[in-house]
Amino acid sequence: MISADVLERPGNWRAAGIIVVLVAAVIPAAPLAVGALAVPGTLADSVSISFGRALQNSMVAALCVMGLTLLAGLPLGVLSALYEFPGRRVFLALASLPLLVPSFLWAIGWSTLAIHLGQMISAGMSGFPGSVLVFSAGAMPLVLLLSFSSAAGLPASQAEAARLAGGEWAVFRYVCRHVFPVALLAAVLGGILTLSDPGPGQILGLRTAASEILVSFAALYDFRLAGHQCILLTTLVLLVTVPLAWFAAPRVASEMLPRQSRLPQRMRLRATTALLVAGFLLVILTGTVLPLLGLTLPLAGGGMLRRASAEVGRTAGDTLVYAAGAGMTAALLGVLLAACVGRSPRGRRVCIGFCLALFALPPSLSALGLMQLAAKAPAWTDVLLRSRLTVCMALGLRFFPVAALLSLRAWGAMPSSWALAAGIHGVSLKRYVSQVALPFLLPTLAVAVLLVALLATAEVGTVLLLHPPGESSLPLAVFTVMANAPSALVASLCLLYVAGAAVLLAMLWLLTARKAL
C-alpha cells in the first residue's frame, strides 16, 4: 500500500512526471518542426517577400497592442484593486468578455458599424487601425485582470505605510511599480497572441502572418509552405517569450503562493470612482458595446434568427464536445503536473516558465503537426488522429498552460500537514486523493474546465484544420460562411454565440467571485 505522505516527500518520480507531462504538451508540434529542420535551406527559400511584409505588419500590430493594453490596463487594474466603486464586479465581467469570444466576431461588428457610419469612418477602420483596435480589445482583459489580481494580493501593511508616507498618489505609484512586471508579461503575451490570429486582418483588410499561413494551406493546399511559414513565426515568438518567461517565472511563482497576511481594504473616493467608471465605460464601449451594435444593424432586414438558430442547433453538439473535451484534457494534465511539482520552488518556476512560453506558441504549429502525423499514420489510428478526439486533444494541449497555472496555485494552497497526518495514520494514497485532495481541488478544477472550454470554443484555427468533415463548431461555421452568407445571418450567428459566451462567463464569474473579489 502506498502511503498518502508520498505526495509530500521528494522522489525521482517527480522529475519523471514533470518531463512526461511537458513533453506530451509539445508532442503535436514535433513532426512539423522535425520536418522543417530535416531539409536544410528550405525554410529560407519558402519565405516570400509577401510573407515577410505580412510578418512585419503582424509585428507592428503586436507592438501597438502591447503598448495600448499596458497603458490602459495597468492603471485600470490597479485602481480597481485599491478602490471601491459601484458596479465593480459587473464592469470587470463585461471587460473580460472580449477575451472569451473569437476576435473575428468583433471585427465583423466593427466593419458593419463603420459601413453604416459612412465612407470616411469605414476607410479609417479598415486595415491597420481597425485591426489594432480589435486585437487590443481582446488582449486588454489579460493586462487588466492580472494587474488587478497582483495589486489585490498586496498586504494591507504595505499599502497603509505608503499611504502614510505620501497619500493616495504614493500608494498608486508604488503599487503600479510592483505590478508592472506582471502587467508587462500580460501585455507581451496579449500582443504575441495576435500574431496567430487570422480573423481581424482578413475582415478588416490587413495582411498578417497568420492569414498568410491559413491561405497557404486552406487555399493553396501547400502543406510545406504553410509549415515553413509557421516555423518562422514560431521562431520569432520564442525569441521573445523564452527570455521573458525565464525572468518572469520567479515573479509569477511568488504571486501564486498563498498569503496569510491581511489584505488591504478598498476605499471609496469620489475622484477615483469617476475615473474608474469612465475608464471601464470606455473599455466596454470600444471592446463590446459598439461591435455588438454593429452586429444588430443587419438584423433590421429581419427573418434570419430562425435560420441562425437552426445552424446553432446543428453545430451545438460538436461545439460542446470540443469545449468539454479540451477542458477535461487540460485540467487532467494540469493537476498531474501540480502533483508532480509538489512544494518544489524550482520545479514551480521551471513549469511556469515553460507554460508561459508554450501558451505564446501559434496554435497552427500543433495543428499542422498533427495533420502531418495523421497523413503518415495507418488507418487504425483514425480514432486518435482523425476524429473529434483529435480536436479535443489539440485544444486541450493548446490551453493546458491555463489549467496548469490554476492547478499549481491550488496545490500550493493545500496544507502539507493533511498528507503527513494521513501518512501517520496509515491512510492509503488512493483514499487520501479521493476523499481529501480531490474535494479540495474540485472548485479549481471546475473553474479550469470552464475557462479552458470558453477559450477553446473561441479558437477557430485549430478546429478549421483538424475537424472531421461535417463536424464543425459554431465559431468555425460563422468563420466559413461570413464571406458568402447574408449579413443578417452572420450577425444573428454572432449574437447567439456572444449570448452563450456571456452566460458561461457569468457562471465562471460566480464560481470565482468570492475568492478573487
C-alpha positions in Angstrom: 0.0 0.0 0.0 1.4 3.4 -1.0 1.2 5.9 1.9 -0.5 9.3 1.5 2.6 11.2 2.6 4.4 10.2 -0.6 2.8 13.4 -2.0 4.9 15.5 0.3 8.2 13.6 0.0 10.9 14.1 -2.7 11.5 11.4 -5.2 12.7 10.7 -8.7 9.1 10.2 -9.8 8.5 13.9 -9.6 11.1 14.8 -12.3 10.0 12.0 -14.5 6.3 13.0 -14.2 7.1 16.7 -15.0 9.1 15.6 -18.1 6.3 13.3 -19.3 3.6 16.0 -18.9 5.6 18.8 -20.5 6.7 16.5 -23.4 3.1 15.5 -24.0 2.2 19.1 -24.3 4.7 19.7 -27.2 4.5 16.4 -29.0 1.9 17.6 -31.6 4.4 20.3 -32.8 7.3 17.9 -33.1 6.5 16.4 -36.6 6.3 19.8 -38.2 9.5 21.1 -36.5 11.4 18.0 -37.4 10.2 18.0 -41.0 11.2 21.6 -41.5 14.6 21.2 -40.0 15.4 17.9 -41.7 15.9 19.6 -45.1 18.5 22.4 -44.8 17.8 25.6 -46.8 14.1 25.0 -47.5 12.9 27.3 -44.7 14.5 30.5 -46.2 13.5 29.5 -49.7 9.9 29.2 -48.7 9.6 32.6 -47.2 8.5 35.1 -49.9 8.6 38.9 -49.9 4.8 38.8 -49.4 5.0 36.8 -46.2 7.8 39.0 -45.0 5.6 42.0 -45.3 2.7 40.2 -43.7 5.0 39.3 -40.8 6.1 42.9 -40.5 2.5 44.0 -40.3 1.8 41.4 -37.6 4.8 42.5 -35.6 4.0 46.2 -35.7 0.3 45.5 -34.8 1.5 43.3 -31.9 3.8 46.1 -30.6 0.9 48.6 -30.8 -1.4 46.2 -28.9 1.3 45.7 -26.2 1.6 49.5 -25.7 -2.1 50.3 -25.7 -3.1 47.5 -23.4 -0.3 48.2 -20.9 -1.0 52.0 -20.8 -4.8 51.4 -20.2 -4.9 48.0 -18.4 -2.3 48.6 -15.8 -3.7 51.7 -14.1 -7.3 50.5 -14.5 -6.5 47.2 -12.9 -4.5 48.8 -10.0 -7.3 51.3 -9.3 -9.9 48.6 -9.4 -8.0 46.6 -6.7 -7.3 49.6 -4.4 -10.7 51.4 -4.5 -14.3 50.5 -4.4 -16.8 51.9 -6.9 -20.4 51.0 -7.9 -20.8 48.0 -10.2 -17.1 46.9 -10.0 -17.9 43.2 -10.5 -20.2 43.9 -13.4 -17.6 46.2 -15.0 -14.8 43.6 -14.6 -17.0 40.8 -16.1 -18.1 42.9 -19.1 -14.5 44.0 -19.7 -13.4 40.3 -19.7 -15.9 39.2 -22.4 -13.8 40.0 -25.5 -11.1 37.6 -24.3 -13.6 34.7 -24.5 -15.2 35.4 -27.9 -13.5 34.9 -31.2 -11.9 38.2 -32.3 -13.3 38.0 -35.8 -16.8 38.4 -34.4 -15.8 41.8 -33.0 -14.2 42.6 -36.4 -17.4 41.8 -38.2 -19.3 44.1 -35.8 -16.8 47.0 -36.2 -16.8 46.6 -40.0 -20.6 46.6 -40.2 -20.9 49.6 -37.9 -18.2 51.6 -39.9 -20.0 50.9 -43.1 -23.2 52.3 -41.7 -21.4 55.4 -40.3 -20.1 56.5 -43.7 -17.3 56.2 -46.1 -14.8 58.2 -44.0 -15.3 56.0 -40.9 -15.2 52.9 -43.0 -11.9 53.9 -44.6 -10.5 54.8 -41.1 -11.4 51.4 -39.6 -10.0 49.3 -42.5 -6.5 47.9 -42.4 -4.1 48.7 -39.6 -6.2 51.0 -37.3 -9.2 48.7 -37.1 -7.1 45.5 -36.6 -5.2 47.1 -33.8 -8.4 48.2 -32.1 -9.9 44.7 -32.3 -6.7 43.0 -31.2 -6.4 45.4 -28.3 -9.9 44.7 -27.1 -9.1 41.0 -26.9 -5.8 41.5 -25.1 -7.0 44.2 -22.7 -8.6 41.7 -20.3 -5.3 39.9 -19.8 -3.5 43.0 -18.6 -6.5 44.3 -16.6 -7.2 41.1 -14.7 -3.6 40.2 -14.0 -2.9 43.7 -12.8 -6.0 43.6 -10.6 -5.0 40.2 -9.2 -1.4 41.2 -8.4 -2.5 44.5 -6.8 -5.2 42.9 -4.8 -2.8 40.4 -3.2 -0.6 43.0 -1.6 -0.5 43.0 2.2 -2.5 45.8 3.8 0.5 46.9 5.9 2.4 47.9 2.7 -0.5 49.9 1.3 -1.1 51.7 4.6 2.6 52.5 5.0 2.7 54.1 1.5 -0.5 56.0 2.3 1.0 57.4 5.5 4.2 58.4 3.6 2.8 60.1 0.6 -1.0 59.8 0.4 -3.1 58.1 -2.2 -0.8 59.2 -5.1 2.1 57.4 -3.4 0.0 54.2 -3.0 -0.9 54.2 -6.6 2.6 54.9 -7.8 4.3 52.2 -5.7 1.6 49.6 -6.4 2.0 50.3 -10.2 5.7 49.8 -9.8 5.1 46.5 -8.0 2.5 45.3 -10.6 4.4 46.5 -13.7 6.4 43.2 -14.4 3.2 41.1 -14.3 1.3 43.7 -16.4 4.2 43.8 -18.9 4.2 40.0 -19.2 0.4 40.0 -19.8 0.8 42.8 -22.4 3.5 40.9 -24.2 1.5 37.7 -24.2 -1.5 39.5 -25.5 0.5 41.1 -28.3 2.1 37.7 -29.2 -1.3 36.0 -29.3 -2.4 38.5 -32.0 0.4 37.1 -34.2 -1.5 33.8 -34.6 -5.0 35.3 -35.0 -6.0 35.5 -38.7 -9.6 36.8 -38.2 -9.4 40.6 -37.8 -6.8 41.0 -40.5 -8.8 39.1 -43.1 -12.0 41.0 -42.3 -10.5 44.5 -42.0 -8.0 44.2 -44.9 -4.7 43.8 -43.1 -2.3 41.2 -44.4 -0.9 39.3 -41.4 1.3 36.3 -41.0 -1.5 34.2 -39.5 -3.7 34.8 -42.5 -0.9 34.0 -44.9 -0.3 30.6 -43.2 -4.0 29.9 -43.4 -4.1 30.8 -47.1 -1.0 28.7 -47.8 -2.7 25.6 -46.5 -6.5 26.1 -46.8 -6.5 27.9 -50.2 -3.3 26.8 -51.9 -3.0 23.3 -50.2 0.7 23.9 -49.9 1.5 22.0 -46.7 5.2 22.5 -47.0 4.9 26.3 -47.4 2.5 26.6 -44.5 4.7 24.5 -42.3 7.8 26.6 -43.0 5.9 29.9 -42.5 4.6 28.6 -39.2 8.1 27.5 -38.1 9.4 31.0 -38.9 6.6 32.7 -36.9 7.2 30.3 -34.0 10.9 31.1 -34.0 10.3 34.8 -33.7 7.7 34.2 -30.9 10.2 32.0 -29.0 12.9 34.6 -29.3 10.7 37.0 -27.3 8.9 34.6 -25.0 11.7 32.4 -23.8 13.8 35.2 -22.2 10.6 36.8 -20.9 9.4 33.6 -19.4 12.8 32.9 -17.8 12.8 36.3 -16.0 9.1 36.4 -15.2 8.6 32.8 -13.9 10.1 33.5 -10.4 7.8 36.6 -10.0 4.7 34.7 -11.2 5.6 31.8 -8.9 5.8 34.2 -5.9 2.5 35.7 -6.9 0.9 32.2 -6.8 2.0 31.4 -3.3 -0.8 31.7 -0.7 -0.6 34.7 1.6 -1.6 34.7 5.3 -1.3 38.5 5.7 -4.2 40.9 5.9 -5.3 42.2 2.5 -5.9 45.9 2.0 -9.5 47.2 2.4 -10.8 49.1 -0.6 -11.5 52.7 -0.1 -14.2 54.8 -1.8 -13.1 58.1 -3.2 -15.2 60.4 -5.4 -12.3 61.2 -7.8 -11.2 57.6 -8.3 -14.9 56.5 -8.7 -15.4 58.9 -11.5 -12.1 57.9 -13.1 -12.7 54.2 -12.8 -16.3 54.4 -14.2 -15.2 56.5 -17.1 -12.3 54.1 -17.9 -14.4 51.0 -17.7 -17.1 52.6 -19.8 -14.5 53.4 -22.5 -13.1 49.9 -22.5 -16.5 48.3 -22.6 -17.8 50.7 -25.2 -15.0 50.1 -27.6 -14.5 46.4 -26.8 -18.1 45.2 -26.5 -20.9 47.6 -27.0 -20.1 49.2 -30.3 -19.2 45.9 -32.0 -22.5 44.4 -30.7 -24.3 47.5 -32.1 -22.7 46.8 -35.4 -23.9 43.2 -35.3 -27.5 44.2 -34.6 -27.7 46.6 -37.5 -28.1 43.9 -40.2 -31.0 42.4 -38.2 -33.2 45.2 -39.3 -33.8 43.3 -42.5 -35.4 40.6 -40.3 -36.0 36.9 -40.9 -32.7 35.3 -40.0 -32.9 34.4 -36.4 -34.7 31.1 -37.1 -32.1 30.1 -39.7 -29.3 31.1 -37.3 -31.0 29.0 -34.5 -31.0 26.0 -36.8 -27.3 26.5 -37.5 -26.6 26.7 -33.8 -28.6 23.5 -33.3 -26.6 21.8 -36.0 -23.2 22.7 -34.5 -24.1 22.8 -30.8 -23.2 19.2 -30.1 -19.8 19.3 -31.7 -19.1 22.7 -30.1 -19.9 21.3 -26.6 -17.9 18.1 -27.3 -14.8 20.1 -28.3 -15.2 22.5 -25.4 -15.7 19.8 -22.8 -13.0 17.6 -24.2 -10.5 20.4 -24.2 -11.4 21.5 -20.7 -11.1 18.0 -19.2 -7.8 17.3 -21.1 -6.2 20.5 -19.9 -7.5 20.1 -16.3 -6.2 16.5 -16.1 -2.7 17.4 -17.3 -2.7 20.5 -15.1 -3.5 18.6 -11.9 -1.0 15.8 -12.8 1.7 18.5 -13.3 0.9 20.1 -10.0 1.1 16.8 -8.2 4.5 16.1 -9.7 5.8 19.6 -8.8 4.5 19.5 -5.2 6.2 22.1 -3.0 9.4 22.4 -5.0 10.1 26.1 -5.7 12.5 25.3 -8.5 10.0 22.9 -10.2 7.3 25.5 -9.9 9.5 28.2 -11.6 10.5 25.8 -14.4 7.0 24.7 -15.1 5.6 28.3 -15.0 8.3 29.5 -17.4 7.5 26.5 -19.7 3.8 27.2 -19.6 4.3 30.9 -20.4 6.4 30.0 -23.5 4.0 27.3 -24.6 0.9 29.5 -24.3 2.5 32.0 -26.7 3.2 29.5 -29.5 1.0 29.7 -32.6 -1.8 27.1 -32.4 -1.3 26.3 -36.1 2.1 24.8 -35.2 0.4 21.9 -33.3 -2.5 21.7 -35.7 -0.2 21.3 -38.8 2.0 18.9 -36.9 -1.0 16.7 -36.1 -2.1 16.8 -39.7 1.3 15.8 -40.9 1.4 13.0 -38.4 -2.1 11.8 -39.4 -1.1 11.8 -43.1 1.5 9.2 -42.5 -0.3 7.2 -39.8 -2.1 3.9 -40.6 -5.9 3.6 -40.7 -6.2 2.1 -37.2 -5.1 5.5 -35.8 -8.2 7.3 -37.1 -9.8 7.4 -33.7 -6.8 9.2 -32.3 -5.6 11.4 -35.2 -8.6 11.9 -37.5 -11.7 12.4 -35.2 -13.3 14.8 -32.8 -10.9 13.3 -30.1 -8.0 14.9 -32.1 -9.6 18.3 -31.9 -10.3 17.9 -28.2 -6.7 16.9 -27.5 -5.2 19.7 -29.6 -7.4 22.3 -28.0 -6.7 20.9 -24.5 -2.9 20.9 -25.1 -3.2 24.4 -26.5 -4.7 25.8 -23.3 -3.0 23.4 -20.9 -0.9 26.2 -19.5 -4.1 27.9 -18.2 -5.2 24.9 -16.3 -1.6 24.2 -15.1 -1.2 27.6 -13.6 -4.6 27.3 -11.8 -3.7 23.8 -10.5 -0.2 24.9 -9.3 -1.9 27.7 -7.3 -4.5 25.3 -5.8 -2.0 22.6 -4.9 0.3 25.1 -3.2 -2.7 26.3 -1.1 -3.4 22.8 0.1 -1.9 22.3 3.6 1.0 19.8 3.6 0.0 18.7 7.1 -3.0 16.9 5.7 -0.9 14.4 3.7 1.6 14.0 6.6 -1.2 13.3 9.1 -2.8 10.8 6.7 0.5 9.0 6.3 1.0 8.8 10.1 -2.5 7.2 10.5 -1.9 4.7 7.7 -4.3 6.2 5.1 -3.6 4.9 1.6 -2.7 7.3 -1.3 -5.9 6.3 -3.2 -8.2 7.0 -0.3 -6.4 10.3 0.5 -6.7 11.5 -3.1 -10.3 10.5 -3.5 -11.6 11.8 -0.1 -9.3 14.8 0.7 -7.2 16.1 -2.2 -9.8 15.9 -5.0 -12.6 17.5 -3.0 -10.2 20.4 -2.1 -9.1 20.8 -5.7 -12.5 20.3 -7.3 -13.6 24.0 -7.3 -10.3 25.0 -9.0 -10.6 22.1 -11.5 -14.2 23.2 -12.3 -13.0 26.8 -13.0 -10.2 25.4 -15.1 -12.5 23.2 -17.2 -15.0 26.0 -17.7 -12.3 28.6 -18.5 -10.5 26.4 -21.0 -13.8 25.4 -22.6 -14.6 29.1 -23.2 -11.1 29.8 -24.6 -11.1 26.6 -26.7 -14.5 27.4 -28.2 -13.1 30.8 -29.3 -10.2 29.1 -31.1 -11.0 28.8 -34.7 -7.7 27.9 -36.4 -7.2 24.5 -34.7 -10.8 23.4 -35.4 -10.6 24.6 -39.0 -7.5 22.5 -39.7 -8.4 19.3 -37.7 -12.2 18.9 -37.5 -13.7 15.9 -39.3 -16.0 16.6 -42.3 -19.4 17.8 -41.2 -18.4 18.2 -37.5 -17.6 21.9 -37.2 -18.1 24.2 -34.2 -20.3 27.3 -34.2 -17.4 29.8 -34.4 -16.0 27.9 -37.4 -19.4 27.8 -39.1 -19.5 31.6 -38.8 -16.0 32.0 -40.0 -16.5 29.8 -43.1 -19.8 31.4 -44.2 -19.2 35.1 -43.3 -17.9 35.9 -46.8 -20.9 34.5 -48.8 -23.8 34.3 -46.4 -26.3 37.2 -45.9 -25.1 39.7 -43.4 -28.2 39.3 -41.3 -27.5 35.6 -40.9 -23.8 36.2 -40.0 -24.9 38.8 -37.5 -27.5 36.5 -36.0 -25.0 33.7 -35.5 -22.5 36.1 -33.9 -25.1 37.5 -31.5 -26.2 34.0 -30.5 -22.6 33.0 -29.8 -21.9 36.1 -27.8 -25.1 35.4 -25.7 -23.9 31.9 -25.0 -20.4 33.1 -24.1 -21.9 35.7 -21.8 -23.9 33.0 -19.9 -20.9 30.8 -19.4 -18.8 33.8 -18.4 -21.5 34.6 -15.7 -21.2 31.0 -14.4 -17.4 31.3 -14.3 -17.6 34.7 -12.5 -20.0 33.3 -9.9 -17.6 30.4 -9.2 -14.6 32.7 -8.7 -16.2 36.0 -7.4 -15.9 35.2 -3.7 -12.2 34.2 -3.8 -11.0 36.7 -6.4 -13.0 39.7 -5.5 
